[in-house]
Amino acid sequence: MTTETSKIHQKKSLRLVDRAMADLRRGLAVVITSKEQDALVLSTEMAFDAEVEALEKLSGNKASLAVTSHRANILHIKPTGDKTIRIRIEDWMDAPLMRALADATHDLDQPFRGPFTRLKGFVSEAYHGSIKLSKLARLLPSAIVCELEAGTGETLARDHDLVAVSTEDIFNYDEYSAFQLHPVASAWVPLQGSENTHIQSFRPIDGGIEHLAILIGDPNRHEPVLARLHSECFTGDLIGSLKCDCGEQLRGAIKAIADEGSGVILYLAQEGRGIGLINKFRAYKLQKDGFDTIDSNERLGFDADERVFRPAAEMLRHLGFDKVRLMTNNPEKVEGLERCGISITERVTHKFPSNSHNELYLATKRKKSGHYL
């Protein structure tokens, strides 16, 4: 496949996944195709009884509930070694109950649910794809799935005006989206702490949320650049939440880079370690109930950290940087960038004092995620 042909393929793939994400968020069904099996899928979070009934009627098969192994563990369902667990939908399980099963914020309100029956046997890629697509759509990682015979999904989608997307496209989405990032608008924006600042925006080809590069001073492209990867944090960065140290890290990085003379902050659209703002609020509710930040994400069905580093690596390349002095306390950021071909010549410590609201948060990052705090 030539470079140009590859780009065309990636653009088509991104459009299909983007349309599928949008339909899931609207409560519409999508078709997921794979080599072993196709599937008709609804987001559990957006499902109602009428939609589930229509899903089963259209597919001709009984629906099952797909959740992650993290979420299944909370529901007292034995692990199988698979990342996705299939649960039989019993006659007494209506859509409101299934929505509640997907949302951990209801756990303490309804502690005596179940028992639930795990469906045994092979878990096809279509089920794994339904979870990944839900995550990409910033929905809870759970889906209502009706199985289809392999090779029939595209015809069903065409006949019923549904989006059909392959598991290959879904699982390549993060990489393809990053590879297709391109610079758009830029502007001089004097900041408190650094008046000599330009912001360069990057947009994925599917029209998704933009990432930003905050360029302070005029960094030398022939030397390792002082840089920070900063995942957007509405609560910490914008309204001064005391539950995290994000705002302090952002403003501290601007000042530290300005004091050094030049550098770059990559402001990445990966709210809540990649789970999205609404799900971060759900995690906050669980933290109020006594769970730490990692336990909260996993109770919701997510991994402890859902962020990807390819967008940051591609932004750095667009800006002309391939060697970085990285401001971070997170070893995974160092490893993640290096896996994407960026050389980290130095890890620069970047930490701030805790307060009474974020002591547990910082302690959890140190103990469970290996942060240098």
C-alpha positions in Angstrom: 0.0 0.0 0.0 1.5 3.4 -1.0 1.7 6.3 1.4 -1.0 8.1 -0.5 -3.3 5.0 -0.6 -2.6 4.5 3.1 -3.7 8.1 3.9 -6.9 7.7 1.9 -7.6 4.4 3.8 -7.0 6.0 7.1 -9.3 9.0 6.3 -12.1 6.6 5.3 -11.6 4.5 8.4 -11.6 7.6 10.7 -14.9 8.9 9.1 -16.6 5.5 9.7 -15.5 5.3 13.4 -16.4 9.0 14.0 -19.9 8.4 12.6 -20.3 5.2 14.7 -19.3 7.1 17.8 -21.8 9.9 17.1 -24.6 7.3 16.5 -23.8 5.5 19.8 -24.0 8.9 21.6 -27.4 9.5 20.0 -28.7 6.1 21.3 -28.7 4.6 17.8 -27.5 1.1 16.9 -24.4 0.5 14.9 -23.0 -2.6 13.1 -19.6 -3.9 14.1 -17.9 -6.3 11.7 -15.1 -8.7 12.4 -13.6 -11.9 10.8 -15.3 -14.3 13.2 -18.6 -12.5 13.8 -20.6 -9.4 13.2 -22.7 -7.7 15.8 -25.5 -5.1 16.2 -24.6 -2.9 19.1 -26.2 -0.2 21.3 -24.5 1.8 24.1 -25.8 0.5 27.4 -25.7 4.1 28.8 -28.0 5.3 26.0 -30.3 2.3 25.7 -34.1 2.1 26.5 -36.4 -0.9 26.4 -37.9 0.0 23.0 -34.4 0.2 21.4 -33.3 -3.1 23.0 -36.4 -4.8 21.7 -35.9 -3.3 18.2 -32.2 -4.5 18.3 -33.3 -8.1 19.0 -36.0 -8.0 16.4 -33.7 -6.7 13.7 -30.9 -9.2 14.4 -33.2 -12.2 15.1 -31.1 -13.0 18.2 -31.2 -12.5 21.9 -29.1 -9.6 23.2 -26.3 -9.9 25.8 -24.6 -7.3 28.0 -20.9 -6.7 27.4 -18.9 -5.2 30.2 -15.1 -4.9 30.9 -13.4 -7.4 33.2 -12.9 -4.5 35.7 -16.6 -3.9 35.8 -17.4 -7.6 35.9 -15.2 -8.0 38.9 -17.2 -5.3 40.8 -20.4 -7.2 39.8 -19.0 -10.4 41.4 -18.7 -12.1 38.1 -15.7 -14.5 37.9 -12.9 -13.5 35.6 -12.2 -15.5 32.4 -8.9 -14.0 31.3 -10.8 -12.0 28.6 -10.9 -8.2 28.7 -14.6 -8.3 27.8 -17.2 -10.3 29.7 -20.6 -11.3 28.3 -23.6 -11.3 30.7 -26.9 -13.0 29.9 -29.8 -10.6 29.9 -32.5 -12.3 32.0 -36.2 -11.6 31.6 -36.2 -9.4 34.7 -33.4 -7.2 33.4 -34.9 -4.1 31.8 -33.0 -1.2 30.2 -32.9 1.0 33.3 -31.4 -1.9 35.3 -28.8 -2.4 32.6 -27.9 1.3 32.5 -27.5 1.1 36.3 -25.2 -2.0 36.0 -23.0 -0.1 33.6 -22.7 2.9 36.0 -20.8 2.4 39.2 -22.3 5.5 40.8 -25.4 3.3 41.5 -23.5 0.5 43.2 -23.9 1.7 46.8 -27.6 2.6 46.2 -28.4 -0.9 44.9 -25.9 -3.2 46.6 -27.9 -6.5 46.3 -28.2 -7.0 42.6 -27.7 -10.3 40.8 -26.6 -13.0 40.7 -25.6 -12.6 37.0 -24.8 -15.3 34.6 -21.6 -15.0 32.6 -22.0 -16.4 29.1 -19.2 -19.0 28.5 -17.3 -19.6 25.3 -15.3 -17.6 22.8 -15.6 -13.8 23.0 -15.3 -12.4 19.4 -13.5 -9.3 18.4 -17.0 -7.7 17.8 -17.6 -7.7 21.6 -14.1 -6.1 22.3 -14.8 -3.6 19.5 -18.1 -2.6 21.1 -16.3 -1.7 24.4 -13.5 0.2 22.6 -16.1 2.1 20.5 -18.0 3.1 23.7 -14.7 4.4 25.2 -13.9 6.4 22.1 -17.4 7.9 22.3 -16.7 9.0 25.9 -19.5 6.8 27.1 -19.5 4.2 29.8 -17.6 1.1 28.6 -20.5 -1.3 28.2 -22.7 -2.3 25.3 -25.8 -4.3 24.5 -24.9 -6.7 21.7 -26.8 -8.9 19.3 -24.7 -11.4 17.4 -24.8 -11.6 13.6 -23.3 -14.1 11.3 -19.9 -13.1 9.9 -20.3 -11.3 6.6 -23.9 -10.3 7.0 -23.5 -7.0 9.0 -22.7 -4.7 6.1 -25.8 -5.8 4.2 -28.0 -5.3 7.3 -26.5 -1.9 7.8 -27.1 -0.8 4.2 -30.7 -2.1 4.2 -31.5 -0.3 7.5 -29.5 2.9 7.1 -27.0 2.0 9.9 -23.3 2.7 10.2 -21.1 -0.4 9.8 -17.6 -0.2 11.1 -14.9 -2.9 11.4 -13.1 -3.9 14.5 -9.8 -3.2 12.6 -11.0 0.4 12.1 -12.0 0.8 15.7 -8.7 -0.5 17.2 -6.6 1.5 14.7 -8.6 4.7 15.5 -6.2 6.2 18.1 -3.1 5.7 15.8 -4.8 6.8 12.6 -6.2 9.9 14.3 -2.8 10.9 15.6 -1.1 10.2 12.2 -3.7 12.5 10.5 -3.2 15.4 13.0 -2.5 18.6 11.1 -1.7 22.1 12.3 -4.6 24.7 11.8 -4.9 28.1 13.4 -2.1 29.6 15.5 -1.9 32.9 17.4 0.3 34.9 19.7 -1.3 34.7 23.2 0.5 36.5 26.0 0.1 34.5 29.2 0.4 35.3 32.9 3.9 34.0 33.5 5.0 34.2 29.9 4.1 37.0 27.6 6.1 35.6 24.6 3.8 32.7 23.8 2.3 31.3 20.7 -0.4 28.7 20.6 -0.6 26.3 17.7 -3.7 24.1 17.3 -3.8 20.7 15.8 -7.0 19.0 14.4 -7.5 15.4 13.6 -8.8 14.8 10.0 -12.1 13.4 11.3 -12.9 16.8 12.8 -12.5 15.7 16.4 -11.4 17.7 19.4 -8.3 19.8 18.9 -5.0 19.4 20.7 -2.9 22.5 21.5 0.8 23.3 21.5 1.8 26.2 23.8 5.1 27.4 22.5 7.0 29.6 25.0 9.8 31.7 23.6 11.6 30.4 20.5 12.9 26.8 21.2 16.0 25.7 19.3 15.0 22.7 17.1 18.5 21.4 17.2 18.6 20.9 21.0 16.4 18.8 23.3 13.3 21.0 24.1 12.0 21.5 27.6 8.5 20.1 27.3 5.5 19.0 29.3 2.6 16.8 28.2 -0.5 18.1 30.0 -3.9 16.4 29.7 -6.7 18.9 29.8 -8.4 19.2 33.1 -11.4 21.5 33.1 -11.8 21.3 36.9 -8.2 21.9 37.8 -7.0 24.1 35.0 -10.0 26.4 34.6 -12.0 26.6 37.8 -9.3 25.8 40.4 -10.4 22.4 41.7 -8.4 21.4 44.8 -9.0 17.7 44.1 -5.9 17.4 41.9 -2.7 19.3 41.2 -3.3 19.9 37.5 -3.8 23.6 37.6 -0.6 24.1 39.6 1.3 21.8 37.2 0.1 23.8 34.2 0.8 27.2 35.5 4.0 26.0 37.1 5.2 24.6 33.8 4.5 27.9 32.0 6.6 29.8 34.6 9.4 27.2 34.7 9.7 27.1 30.9 9.6 30.9 30.7 12.4 31.1 33.4 14.4 28.7 31.3 13.9 30.8 28.2 11.9 28.5 25.9 10.0 25.3 25.6 6.6 23.7 24.8 3.5 22.5 26.6 1.4 20.0 24.7 -2.2 20.5 25.9 -3.9 17.2 25.1 -7.6 16.6 24.8 -7.6 13.6 27.1 -9.7 14.8 30.0 -9.8 12.5 33.1 -6.9 10.3 32.0 -8.7 9.8 28.7 -12.2 8.8 30.0 -13.8 12.2 29.3 -15.3 14.9 31.5 -18.7 13.3 32.3 -17.0 10.0 33.3 -14.5 12.0 35.4 -17.5 13.5 37.3 -18.7 9.9 37.9 -15.3 9.0 39.2 -15.4 12.0 41.5 -18.7 10.8 42.9 -17.1 7.4 43.7 -14.1 9.2 45.3 -16.6 11.0 47.5 -17.9 7.5 48.5 -14.4 6.5 49.6 -12.7 5.0 46.6 -9.3 6.3 45.4 -8.8 7.7 41.9 -7.6 4.4 40.3 -10.3 2.3 42.0 -12.9 4.7 40.8 -11.9 4.5 37.1 -11.8 0.7 37.3 -15.2 0.4 39.0 -16.6 2.3 36.1 -15.0 -0.2 33.8 -12.1 1.7 32.5 -8.4 1.0 32.8 -6.6 3.1 35.4 -5.2 5.3 32.6 -6.8 5.4 29.1 -4.5 8.0 27.6 -2.4 7.5 24.5 0.8 9.2 23.6 0.9 9.0 19.8 -0.8 12.5 19.4 1.9 14.1 21.5 4.6 12.4 19.5 3.1 13.5 16.2 2.7 17.1 17.4 6.3 17.3 18.5 7.4 16.0 15.0 5.2 18.7 13.3 6.9 21.3 15.5 10.3 20.1 14.6 11.3 18.4 17.9 12.6 14.8 18.2 14.5 15.1 21.5 12.8 16.2 24.7 13.6 17.1 28.3 10.3 16.0 29.7 8.8 17.7 32.7 6.9 14.9 34.5 6.7 12.7 37.5 5.0 9.9 35.6 7.3 7.2 34.2 4.6 6.0 31.8 4.8 9.4 29.9 8.6 8.8 29.4 8.0 5.2 28.2 5.0 6.2 26.1 6.8 8.9 24.2 9.8 6.7 23.7 7.6 4.0 22.3 6.5 6.5 19.7 10.0 7.4 18.6 10.7 10.5 20.7 14.0 10.6 22.5 13.8 11.6 26.2 17.2 13.0 27.2 16.1 14.0 30.7 13.2 13.7 33.1 12.7 17.0 34.8 11.0 16.8 38.2 7.7 18.7 38.3 5.8 18.5 41.5 3.9 20.7 44.0 2.8 20.5 47.6 -0.4 18.7 48.4 -3.4 20.1 50.1 -6.1 18.5 52.4 -8.3 17.7 49.3 -5.7 16.1 47.1 -3.4 14.2 49.6 -5.0 10.8 48.8 -5.0 11.5 45.1 -1.3 12.2 45.1 -0.5 9.3 47.4 -2.4 7.0 45.1 -0.5 8.2 42.1 2.7 7.5 44.0 1.8 4.1 45.4 -0.2 2.6 42.6 1.1 4.3 39.5 4.7 4.7 40.4 4.8 8.5 40.1 7.9 10.2 41.5 6.2 12.2 44.2 
